[in-house]
Amino acid sequence: MLNEDVGSSLLDPEQAESDGLQRWQDAGSWFRYGEHAIFSRLAGQGEVLLLLHGFPSASWDWHPVWPALSEHYQLMATDMLGFGFSDKPQEQEYSIIDQADLQQGWLEEMGVTRVHILAHDYGATVAQELLAREQEGSLGFAIDSVAFMNSALFPEVHQPILIQKLLQSPFGGLVSRALTKGVFQANFRKIFGPDTQPTRSDIEDFWQLLIYNNGRGIIHQLIHYMEERRIHRHRWVGALQAMRQPALLIWGGADPVSGKAMVERYRELVGSANIAVLEGVGHYPHFEAPAETLQHYLRFRRGIKTSTD
């Protein structure tokens, strides 16, 4: 059952080098999704903005833009099942469909009737599924706008890096369990812009979120979402093409995984309105260029308000 407080199990102080990561956890709470505990963060007032994080990270990704966004909107964010501070069951069949069920159930239990969505990477695919459900009339709330950041919206132009390919291979379980911080760091840095690289402390935080609660052993299970994108391409790309809502792309142009080829495909299949390409920025615009990301998002939302006044 959703919205059942299950308390908080604090990050082991010996694991956490970052006070910021500890404070992020301390300010959150947990609720039940089935048998599992899900970490969540709430802040601000006004129109609801659902923040959906990417792979392999967590809601903490949003912390560079969280204070500014909370001055304008009521923010809602979770660590999805298998990510961050949420439960990471070993025998779970992880799927985008299940993660969309989690988000839908949480919002409905919280009494949300209208929501705006800002989604990155894995979370953008969850947003595509929520859009498809709204178009089918199976959501208990309305989606008023959607903003996407670097994601494989169109799997045919997705370019996974080597570690992602290995995790998805038949040897993925071995690769997952053998992953070291050094290997993680070397591969993670590849998807950031050349001048927007994460600090040593940032890498430590991303790593701690990944390994928290034995998370290293399930990374190969989580990455099945890449195959899901291919299987459900017609449904999820169709949801983009059928959108009635205002939509925005904030895109790191230096992303080797989901970079400019993805933007060109969006222009071809969806349209060219409201696209902001951040030159020199990689896969994490909200982390690498938070001020620029905020500027584009807030301008987008002001435009929606002006057009509906």
C-alpha positions in Angstrom: 0.0 0.0 0.0 1.3 3.5 -0.8 1.8 6.3 1.6 2.5 4.1 4.6 5.4 5.6 6.6 8.1 3.0 7.0 10.6 5.2 8.7 14.1 6.0 7.6 17.3 3.9 7.6 20.1 6.5 7.5 23.0 6.1 5.3 26.0 4.5 7.0 28.2 7.5 8.1 31.3 5.5 7.2 30.0 5.2 3.6 28.9 8.8 3.1 31.7 11.3 2.5 29.2 14.0 1.4 27.3 15.9 4.0 25.0 17.0 1.2 24.0 13.4 0.4 23.3 12.7 4.1 21.2 15.9 4.3 19.3 14.8 1.2 18.4 11.5 2.8 17.6 13.1 6.2 15.1 15.5 4.5 13.2 12.6 2.9 10.7 10.0 3.9 9.7 6.5 2.8 6.4 5.0 1.7 5.3 1.5 0.8 5.0 0.2 -2.7 3.7 -3.3 -2.3 6.3 -5.0 0.0 9.0 -2.4 -0.8 10.1 0.8 0.8 10.4 3.8 -1.6 12.4 6.9 -0.7 10.7 10.3 -1.6 11.3 14.0 -1.3 8.7 16.7 -1.2 9.2 20.5 -1.1 7.6 23.8 -2.2 4.1 24.9 -3.0 2.0 25.6 -6.0 1.5 23.5 -9.1 2.8 20.0 -8.7 6.1 19.2 -10.6 7.0 15.5 -10.7 10.8 14.9 -11.1 11.8 11.6 -12.6 15.5 10.6 -12.4 17.7 8.6 -14.7 19.9 5.5 -14.6 21.8 4.5 -12.6 21.3 7.4 -10.1 18.5 8.7 -8.0 16.4 11.7 -7.0 19.6 13.3 -5.6 20.4 14.2 -9.2 18.0 17.0 -8.8 19.7 18.7 -5.9 21.5 21.4 -7.9 18.1 22.7 -9.1 15.9 21.6 -6.2 16.0 24.9 -4.1 15.2 27.2 -7.1 12.5 24.9 -8.4 10.9 24.7 -4.9 10.4 28.4 -4.9 8.0 28.1 -7.8 6.4 24.7 -7.6 5.4 21.8 -5.3 8.1 19.3 -6.0 7.6 15.5 -5.8 10.4 13.0 -6.4 11.2 9.4 -5.6 14.1 7.1 -5.9 12.5 4.5 -8.1 12.5 0.9 -7.1 16.1 -0.4 -7.3 17.7 3.0 -7.2 19.2 5.3 -4.6 17.8 4.9 -1.0 14.8 2.8 -2.1 14.6 -1.0 -1.7 16.6 -3.0 -4.2 15.1 -6.5 -4.2 17.3 -9.1 -5.9 14.5 -11.2 -7.3 12.5 -8.4 -8.8 11.6 -8.2 -12.5 12.4 -4.5 -13.0 10.5 -2.7 -15.7 9.5 0.7 -16.9 5.8 -0.4 -16.6 6.3 -1.2 -12.9 8.0 2.1 -12.3 5.1 3.9 -14.0 2.7 2.0 -11.8 4.7 3.2 -8.8 4.6 6.9 -9.9 0.9 6.7 -10.8 -0.1 5.0 -7.6 1.9 7.5 -5.5 0.4 10.5 -7.2 -3.1 9.2 -7.0 -2.8 8.3 -3.3 -1.4 11.7 -2.6 -4.5 13.2 -4.1 -2.7 14.9 -7.1 -5.2 15.8 -9.9 -2.9 17.8 -12.2 0.9 17.4 -12.7 3.8 18.8 -14.7 6.7 16.4 -15.4 10.4 17.1 -15.7 12.2 13.8 -16.6 15.7 12.7 -17.4 17.0 9.5 -19.1 15.3 6.4 -17.6 12.7 8.7 -16.0 11.8 10.1 -19.5 10.8 6.7 -20.6 8.6 6.4 -17.5 7.1 9.7 -18.5 6.4 8.3 -22.0 4.5 5.4 -20.4 2.5 7.9 -18.3 1.6 9.9 -21.4 0.4 6.8 -23.1 -1.8 6.0 -20.2 -3.2 9.5 -20.1 -4.0 9.2 -23.8 -5.9 5.9 -23.0 -7.8 7.6 -20.1 -6.3 5.3 -17.5 -4.6 7.9 -15.3 -6.3 9.5 -12.2 -4.7 12.8 -12.9 -4.0 15.1 -15.9 -0.5 15.8 -17.2 -0.3 19.6 -18.0 3.2 19.7 -19.5 6.3 17.5 -20.0 10.0 18.5 -20.2 12.6 15.9 -21.2 16.3 15.9 -20.8 18.8 13.5 -22.4 17.1 10.2 -22.9 16.8 7.5 -25.6 13.3 8.7 -26.6 14.0 6.9 -29.9 15.9 3.7 -29.4 17.1 3.5 -33.0 19.5 6.4 -32.5 20.6 5.4 -29.0 24.4 4.8 -28.6 25.1 2.9 -25.4 28.6 3.0 -24.1 30.6 -0.3 -23.6 29.8 -0.8 -19.9 26.0 -0.6 -20.8 26.4 -3.2 -23.5 28.3 -5.5 -21.2 25.7 -5.1 -18.4 23.0 -6.0 -21.0 24.9 -9.1 -22.2 24.6 -12.7 -21.0 27.5 -11.8 -18.7 25.7 -8.8 -17.2 25.4 -10.4 -13.7 29.2 -11.0 -13.5 29.9 -7.5 -14.8 27.5 -6.0 -12.3 28.9 -7.8 -9.3 32.5 -7.1 -10.3 32.0 -3.4 -10.9 34.5 -1.3 -9.0 34.4 2.4 -8.2 37.3 3.0 -10.5 35.6 1.4 -13.5 32.4 3.2 -12.6 34.2 6.5 -12.5 36.0 6.0 -15.8 32.8 5.2 -17.6 30.6 7.7 -15.9 32.9 10.6 -16.8 32.6 9.7 -20.5 29.0 10.8 -20.6 29.7 14.3 -19.1 30.8 17.3 -21.1 34.6 18.0 -21.3 34.3 21.2 -19.2 31.4 20.0 -17.0 33.0 17.0 -15.4 31.8 15.8 -12.0 34.1 16.4 -9.0 35.7 13.7 -7.0 33.0 14.3 -4.3 30.2 14.1 -6.9 31.5 10.7 -8.2 31.7 9.5 -4.6 28.0 10.4 -4.1 26.9 8.8 -7.3 28.8 5.7 -6.3 27.4 5.5 -2.8 23.8 5.8 -4.1 24.5 3.0 -6.6 26.0 0.5 -4.0 23.6 1.5 -1.2 21.6 -1.5 0.1 23.6 -4.0 -2.1 22.6 -2.2 -5.3 25.7 -3.2 -7.2 24.2 -6.7 -7.7 21.1 -5.6 -9.6 22.4 -3.1 -12.1 22.3 -5.7 -14.9 18.6 -6.2 -14.0 17.7 -2.5 -14.1 19.4 -2.1 -17.5 16.8 -4.3 -19.2 14.9 -1.0 -19.8 17.0 -0.6 -23.0 15.4 -3.7 -24.4 12.0 -2.5 -23.2 12.5 0.7 -25.2 12.8 -1.4 -28.3 9.9 -3.7 -27.5 7.6 -0.8 -26.7 8.9 1.7 -29.3 5.6 2.0 -31.1 3.7 2.8 -27.9 6.2 5.2 -26.4 7.1 7.1 -29.5 3.5 7.2 -30.4 2.8 8.8 -27.0 5.2 11.6 -28.0 3.6 12.1 -31.3 0.1 12.2 -29.8 1.0 14.7 -27.1 -1.4 17.6 -26.6 0.6 19.1 -23.8 3.2 21.7 -24.2 6.6 20.0 -24.3 10.2 21.0 -23.9 13.6 19.4 -24.6 16.6 20.6 -22.6 19.4 18.6 -24.2 23.1 18.3 -23.5 24.6 18.4 -27.0 27.9 16.7 -26.0 26.2 13.6 -24.7 27.7 10.5 -26.5 24.8 8.3 -25.6 21.7 10.4 -26.3 23.1 13.6 -27.9 22.3 15.6 -31.0 21.1 12.6 -33.1 18.3 12.2 -30.6 17.3 15.8 -31.0 17.3 15.6 -34.8 15.1 12.5 -34.5 12.7 14.4 -32.2 12.5 17.3 -34.8 11.7 14.8 -37.5 9.1 12.8 -35.7 7.6 15.2 -33.1 8.4 18.8 -34.0 10.9 21.5 -33.6 9.2 23.8 -31.1 10.7 24.3 -27.6 14.1 22.7 -28.0 17.1 24.0 -26.1 20.5 22.4 -26.9 23.2 23.1 -24.4 26.5 23.1 -26.2 29.4 21.4 -24.4 27.0 19.8 -21.8 26.8 16.0 -21.6 24.1 13.6 -20.4 23.2 15.4 -17.1 22.1 19.0 -18.0 20.6 19.7 -14.6 23.8 18.6 -12.9 26.3 20.0 -15.3 24.6 23.3 -16.1 22.0 23.9 -13.5 21.6 27.6 -14.0 21.1 27.3 -17.8 18.8 24.3 -17.3 16.7 26.4 -14.8 16.6 29.3 -17.2 15.1 27.3 -20.0 12.7 25.4 -17.8 11.3 28.5 -16.0 11.0 30.3 -19.4 9.0 27.4 -20.7 6.7 27.4 -17.8 6.1 31.1 -18.0 5.2 30.7 -21.6 2.6 28.1 -20.7 1.1 30.4 -18.1 1.0 33.3 -20.5 -0.7 31.3 -23.2 -3.4 30.1 -20.8 -4.1 33.5 -19.1 
